[in-house]
């Protein structure tokens, strides 16, 4: 069974508590459970990972390369806008990358409009709350056939 890795970056463990007007009330655990359940329906294994430490995220991406994951769905949080280290780690992967965001980053503060990950992602889904993850997973499954 193919594995899709869902990566969550800095502060995303605070979903459900942090700025509900932007991010809603769903917790990351609830989002992870929904993504894993949809993965089972779609015939893929989903592994979810979250960290607030950039180096730890890079290490997980390096392991994903070694493991040969089929695809990556990533919400890098604030790292989206400035982490060239994270971008370079993701660029090592041979698997397709789908970038997701709960809020519409293009309708928010100007600094959020820029994604350093966009050039290496197959696509970006944003603004649909927790459904962004489910749409991202569906896109990843379609990309891997």
Residue pairs with C-beta under 8 A, 6 or more apart in sequence:
1 43
1 44
1 45
2 44
2 45
2 70
2 71
2 144
3 44
3 45
3 46
3 47
3 67
3 69
3 70
4 39
4 44
4 45
4 46
4 47
4 69
4 70
4 71
4 72
4 73
4 137
4 140
4 141
4 144
5 46
5 47
5 49
5 60
5 64
5 69
5 71
5 72
5 73
6 32
6 35
6 46
6 47
6 48
6 49
6 72
6 73
6 74
6 133
6 137
7 49
7 50
7 57
7 60
7 61
7 72
7 73
7 74
7 75
7 76
8 28
8 48
8 49
8 50
8 51
8 74
8 75
8 77
9 50
9 51
9 52
9 57
9 74
9 75
9 76
9 77
9 78
9 79
9 80
9 86
10 51
10 52
10 54
10 76
10 77
10 78
10 79
11 18
11 52
11 77
11 78
12 28
12 50
12 75
12 77
13 28
13 50
13 52
15 23
15 24
15 26
15 27
15 28
15 31
15 102
16 23
16 24
16 25
16 26
16 27
16 28
16 30
17 27
22 102
22 103
22 108
23 102
23 103
23 129
24 102
24 129
24 130
26 129
26 130
28 50
30 130
31 130
31 133
32 48
34 130
34 133
34 134
35 46
35 48
35 73
35 133
35 134
35 137
36 46
36 48
38 46
38 134
38 137
38 138
39 45
39 46
39 137
40 46
42 137
42 138
42 141
43 141
44 70
44 141
44 144
46 137
47 69
49 60
51 57
51 60
54 79
54 83
54 85
54 86
57 76
57 79
57 86
57 89
58 85
58 86
58 89
61 72
61 86
61 89
61 90
61 92
61 93
62 89
62 92
64 72
64 93
64 95
65 92
65 93
65 94
68 95
69 93
69 95
70 95
70 140
70 144
71 95
71 96
71 97
71 98
71 140
71 141
71 143
71 144
72 90
72 93
72 95
72 96
72 97
72 98
72 140
73 97
73 98
73 100
73 133
73 136
73 137
73 140
74 90
74 97
74 98
74 99
74 100
74 117
74 121
75 99
75 100
75 101
75 102
75 132
75 133
76 83
76 86
76 99
76 117
79 86
80 99
80 101
80 105
80 112
80 115
80 116
80 117
81 111
81 112
81 114
81 115
81 116
82 116
83 116
84 116
86 116
86 117
87 116
87 117
87 119
87 120
90 97
90 117
90 120
91 120
95 144
96 122
96 140
96 143
96 144
97 117
97 120
97 121
97 122
98 121
98 122
98 123
98 124
98 125
98 136
98 137
98 139
98 140
98 143
99 115
99 117
99 118
99 121
99 123
99 124
99 125
99 126
99 136
100 124
100 125
100 126
100 132
100 133
100 135
100 136
101 124
101 125
101 126
101 127
101 132
102 126
102 127
102 128
102 129
102 130
102 132
103 126
103 127
104 126
104 127
105 112
105 113
105 115
105 126
105 127
106 112
106 113
106 126
106 127
107 127
115 121
115 124
118 124
122 139
122 143
123 139
125 132
125 135
125 136
125 139
126 132
128 135
